Amino acid sequence: MSPVWLLIIFGIILIWLVSLTILFLNKRPIKTINLDHTSDESSLNRWSLVRFNPFSDTGGSHSFVICLLDTLKNGILLTSLHSRGITRFYAKKVAGGRAEQDLSDEEQQALSQAIKS
């Protein structure tokens, strides 16, 4: 078989593969992302951030609490406690605007701010 015929066969196969790829991509549903979450109950559209310094041996407010809630006041509290030797993270579940565990003053402040936002 001559090199010309090999190039022609290769070209036909390449066009066929490109056509199949385009056909496949056009058949797949495109997922759209709604950036306006005001009406979506499942989006975390209420949030707050509280920074604080829990230990006297560290400078600055490197510890923080982030509260993320949806419109039904369900979500999570993420707490980071930073000390000189280690940083620890804690997560607490929030359901209906109430946490299942006891909250520190900073966590309660973050939850209250997120509910009001």
Backbone as a ProteinNet text record, in pm:
[ID]
protein_1_A
[PRIMARY]
MSPVWLLIIFGIILIWLVSLTILFLNKRPIKTINLDHTSDESSLNRWSLVRFNPFSDTGGSHSFVICLLDTLKNGILLTSLHSRGITRFYAKKVAGGRAEQDLSDEEQQALSQAIKS
[TERTIARY]
85.1	0	90	55.7	139.8	113.2	211.9	195.3	79.3	43.2	-67.9	-198.3	-217.4	-338.9	-343	-229.2	-225.2	-266.7	-222	-261.3	-410.5	-464	-607	-689	-650.4	-721.4	-709.4	-588.9	-569.6	-657.2	-666.5	-750	-896.9	-942.4	-1082.9	-1112.9	-1023.4	-1042.1	-1041	-950.2	-941.4	-1069.5	-1120.7	-1245.5	-1361	-1365.9	-1469.3	-1463.2	-1342	-1327.5	-1365.7	-1328	-1364.1	-1514.7	-1577.5	-1723.2	-1794.5	-1747.8	-1807.8	-1790.3	-1673.9	-1648.5	-1742	-1757.4	-1847.3	-1991.2	-2030.7	-2165.7	-2188.6	-2091.2	-2102.4	-2109.9	-2027.2	-2027.4	-2157	-2217.2	-2342.9	-2460.6	-2451.2	-2559.9	-2558.7	-2446	-2436.3	-2505.3	-2584.3	-2648.3	-2544.8	-2565.2	-2475.4	-2536	-2461.4	-2509.1	-2481.4	-2584.2	-2567.2	-2560.3	-2486.9	-2472.5	-2544.7	-2637.1	-2711.5	-2633	-2580.9	-2502.2	-2590.1	-2717.1	-2809.8	-2880.5	-2827	-2876.4	-2982.9	-3041.7	-3136.1	-3259.4	-3300.2	-3420.8	-3391.8	-3267.4	-3230.1	-3212.4	-3298.8	-3293	-3168.9	-3108.3	-2994.4	-2861.5	-2859.7	-2733.6	-2697.5	-2568.4	-2519.1	-2507.6	-2619	-2621.2	-2618.1	-2609.4	-2592.4	-2457.7	-2375.2	-2244.4	-2192.2	-2093	-2024.6	-1886	-1798.6	-1661.5	-1630.6	-1584.6	-1543.6	-1399.8	-1310.7	-1170.4	-1148.3	-1060.4	-1035.7	-900.7	-855.9	-728.9	-756.5	-761.1	-797.1	-681.7	-557.9	-440.9	-355	-298.1	-218.2	-78.4	-32.1	104.9	116.2	5.2	9.7	-33.4	25.7	-11.2	-110.7	-200.5	-298.1	-414.4	-513.2	-634	-626.4	-548.3	-530.4	-633.9	-705.7	-812.8	-940.2	-1029.6	-1151.7	-1263.7	-1385.5	-1504.8	-1573.3	-1606.3	-1684.5	-1816.2	-1924.9	-2057.8	-2118.4	-2161.2	-2223	-2360.9	-2465.4	-2603.6	-2679.9	-2781.3	-2873.5	-2993	-3093.1	-3207.8	-3292.2	-3280	-3353	-3272	-3160.5	-3070.4	-3007.1	-2981.3	-2906.5	-2767.6	-2666.3	-2531.9	-2426.4	-2316.7	-2200.1	-2126.4	-2065.2	-1972.4	-1833.4	-1738.8	-1600.4	-1516.3	-1448.7	-1367.9	-1222.8	-1135.2	-991.4	-929.1	-860.8	-789.9	-640.9	-578.8	-437.2	-356.8	-258.6	-165.6	-24.8	72.9	210.4	259.5	218.6	270.3	181.3	52.3	-40.3	-166.8	-231.3	-362.3	-460.1	-574.2	-676	-802.9	-874.7	-1000.2	-1112	-1227.7	-1345.6	-1464.7	-1556.2	-1678.3	-1797.9	-1899.3	-2022.6	-2140.6	-2235.1	-2353.1	-2455.9	-2520.6	-2627	-2754.7	-2862.6	-2992	-3098.6	-3165.2	-3270	-3220.8	-3097.3	-3041.1	-2985.6	-2982.4	-2930.5	-2823.8	-2716.7	-2610.1	-2642.6	-2595.2	-2619.4	-2527.4	-2416.4	-2320	-2316.6	-2255.6	-2238.2	-2145.9	-2172.4	-2095.6	-2014.8	-1895.7	-1818	-1881.5	-1834.6	-1888.6	-1867.8	-1750.2	-1720.6	-1807.3	-1829.6	-1916	-2059.9	-2106.6	-2242.2	-2254.4	-2150.7	-2150.2	-2155.6	-2075.6	-2075.9	-2211.8	-2273.6	-2403.8	-2508.5	-2508.2	-2604.6	-2587.7	-2463	-2438.4	-2485	-2462.1	-2503.5	-2655.2	-2723.5	-2870.3	-2925.8	-2864.2	-2910.7	-2877	-2777.1	-2732.7	-2832.3
-116.9	0	123.7	219.1	337.3	435.5	521.6	620.1	715.7	739.9	828.9	767.5	637.9	570.4	564.1	544.9	543.6	678.8	786.4	920.9	944.6	895.8	912.5	834.5	710.5	629.2	692.8	739.5	806.4	931.5	1008.6	1129.2	1096.9	989.6	950	905.8	828	783.1	903	997.3	1116.4	1200	1219.5	1295.2	1222.1	1090.2	1010.2	1023.7	1017	1031.3	1171.3	1273	1410.4	1428.2	1372	1382.2	1312.6	1193.8	1123.6	1200.8	1260.3	1339	1458.9	1529.1	1645.3	1601.3	1491.7	1440.4	1402	1335.8	1295.2	1416.7	1516.9	1635.2	1714.2	1714.7	1786.6	1714.3	1584.9	1507.4	1512.8	1547.2	1551.5	1676.4	1662.9	1782.1	1872.6	1999.2	2097.1	2142.2	2126.7	2167.3	2315.5	2390.2	2532.6	2558.7	2659.5	2698.2	2830.3	2831.8	2952.6	3031.2	3145.2	3225.9	3310.9	3323.5	3398.2	3298.7	3280.2	3178.4	3229.6	3343.5	3400.3	3314.7	3239.7	3159.8	3011.7	2972.3	2832.5	2798.9	2711	2677.8	2598.1	2528.7	2444	2518	2641.8	2714.2	2774.9	2784.2	2843.7	2994.1	3063.9	3207.1	3294.8	3235.5	3312.3	3270.6	3367.4	3332.4	3444.2	3410	3510.6	3459.1	3551.3	3520.4	3599.9	3531.3	3596.3	3555.2	3653.7	3626.9	3661.8	3584.6	3609.1	3551.3	3586	3539.2	3466.9	3332.2	3259.7	3239.4	3257.5	3228.1	3352.6	3370.4	3490.7	3480.6	3361.9	3348.5	3370.4	3401.6	3428.7	3572.5	3632.6	3768.9	3770	3862.9	3874.9	3780.2	3800	3716.3	3614.9	3508.7	3407.4	3295.3	3285.8	3187.4	3247.7	3160.5	3212.3	3109.9	3160.4	3077.8	3123.6	3028.7	3056.3	2982.8	3053.5	2992.7	3002.7	2887.8	2881.1	2818.8	2893.5	2847.2	2863.8	2778.8	2796.9	2879.3	2896.7	2980.9	2918.8	2787.4	2720.6	2717.1	2787.6	2797.8	2663.6	2582.2	2458.3	2480.1	2423.5	2441.4	2390.5	2465.5	2420	2537.9	2512.1	2604.9	2543.8	2615	2569.9	2658.5	2596.5	2671	2632	2730.7	2708.2	2773.7	2693.3	2745.6	2738.7	2855.7	2865.4	2897.7	2813.8	2842.9	2841.4	2865	2874	2741.8	2629.5	2501.6	2424.6	2455.3	2373.7	2454.2	2416.8	2472.4	2357	2370.8	2265.5	2318.7	2227.6	2261.9	2176.4	2239.5	2171.7	2208.4	2114.3	2138.7	2100.7	2185.4	2159.1	2178.4	2084.7	2088.9	2185.6	2260	2352	2309.2	2295	2257.8	2351.1	2421.7	2513.8	2629.5	2669.3	2781.3	2743.8	2614.9	2568.8	2462.7	2472.6	2373.7	2255.2	2137.4	2016.9	2007.2	2080.3	2079.6	2217.2	2222.8	2351.6	2439.1	2570.2	2665.3	2756.9	2794.7	2896.6	3032.6	3135.9	3270.7	3315.5	3285.9	3325.6	3247.8	3120.3	3041.5	3090.8	3124	3178	3311.7	3394.5	3523.1	3502.6	3408.6	3381.1	3328.3	3239.6	3185.2	3296.3	3381.7	3492.7	3586.5	3618.8	3707.3	3644.3	3513.1	3446.4	3440.9	3418.9	3414.6	3551.8	3658.2	3794.6	3839.6	3777	3823.9	3788.4
0	0	0	-84.2	-97.5	16.4	45.5	153.2	129.9	5.3	-24.4	24.7	-1.2	45.1	197.2	260.6	407.7	464.3	401.5	446.2	425.4	314.8	287.9	391.2	418.4	518.5	656.2	691.2	819.5	829.7	722.6	721	739.4	673.6	686.6	830.3	888.5	1028.1	1122.3	1099.5	1184	1174	1053.8	1036.5	1105.1	1093.3	1157	1309.6	1368.2	1513.8	1561.6	1488.2	1524.7	1517.5	1412.5	1398.8	1514.1	1551.9	1665	1795.3	1812.4	1934.1	1941.2	1831.4	1828.7	1853.2	1792.3	1812.1	1957.8	2018.2	2158.3	2250.5	2226.9	2312.9	2300.3	2184.7	2166.6	2229.1	2251.6	2311.5	2463.5	2523.9	2668.5	2722	2828.3	2885	2951.6	2935.6	2995.8	3126.9	3233.3	3364.7	3383.6	3414.8	3438.5	3588.3	3623.7	3763.3	3783.5	3877.1	3907.8	4012.3	3974.3	4067.5	4157.7	4126.1	4209.8	4301.6	4422.5	4514.3	4610.1	4582.1	4677.6	4696.5	4595.1	4607.8	4629.6	4629	4643	4790.3	4842.8	4985.6	5022.2	4926.2	4957.6	4951.2	4905.7	4896.6	5031.2	5054	5179	5157.6	5171.5	5141.6	5265.7	5383.5	5507.4	5565.5	5594.6	5648.7	5737.4	5819.6	5900.1	5934.1	5968.1	6008.2	6133.6	6237.4	6361.9	6388.8	6400.1	6433.9	6579.9	6644.9	6787.3	6827.5	6947.5	7001.3	7133.1	7132.8	7254.1	7351.6	7306.3	7390.4	7405.5	7522.9	7549.2	7488.5	7450.6	7399.8	7248.9	7182.9	7039.3	7013.6	6914.2	6878.7	6764.1	6764.7	6657.3	6673.7	6593.2	6596.9	6483.6	6505.2	6401.4	6411.2	6520.1	6533.1	6474.9	6427.7	6366.1	6373.9	6353.5	6338.3	6210.6	6123.9	6003.6	6018.9	5998.6	6003.5	5864.1	5808.9	5677.3	5692.2	5655.4	5670.6	5540.3	5521.9	5410.2	5457.7	5372.3	5409.6	5520	5540.6	5649.2	5779	5780.9	5895.8	5931.2	5829.5	5844.8	5787.7	5852.9	5800.5	5894.9	5900.7	5974.4	6035.7	6150.1	6213.7	6204.2	6146	6138.2	6228.4	6324.5	6420	6404.3	6400.8	6395.9	6518	6599.1	6715.9	6687.6	6680.6	6646.6	6771.4	6800.9	6910.1	6852.5	6934.7	6886.2	6826.1	6882.7	6837.1	6742	6738.9	6660.3	6628	6518.9	6484.4	6474	6539.4	6537.7	6474.1	6407.1	6343.1	6401.2	6418.9	6471.6	6384	6369.4	6292.2	6377.8	6374	6447.2	6353.7	6359.7	6274.2	6332.3	6242.6	6280.9	6208.5	6283.3	6225.4	6279.6	6190.4	6231.7	6316.5	6296.5	6371.8	6507.8	6539.7	6669.4	6646.5	6724.2	6716	6805.5	6763.7	6842.2	6963	6962	7072.1	7137.3	7255.1	7321	7237.4	7239.6	7160.5	7250.2	7202	7270.3	7243.2	7311.6	7289.5	7144.6	7088.7	6951	6851.6	6876.9	6788.9	6794.5	6912.7	6926.4	6854.3	6863.5	6794.5	6642	6589.6	6446	6400	6480.1	6444.7	6442.7	6543	6547.9	6429.2	6393.4	6279.5	6148.5	6132.5	6008.6	5997	6107.7	6104.8	6067.2	6115.4	6085.8	5944.5	5881.8	5749.2	5639.3
[MASK]
+++++++++++++++++++++++++++++++++++++++++++++++++++++++++++++++++++++++++++++++++++++++++++++++++++++++++++++++++++++

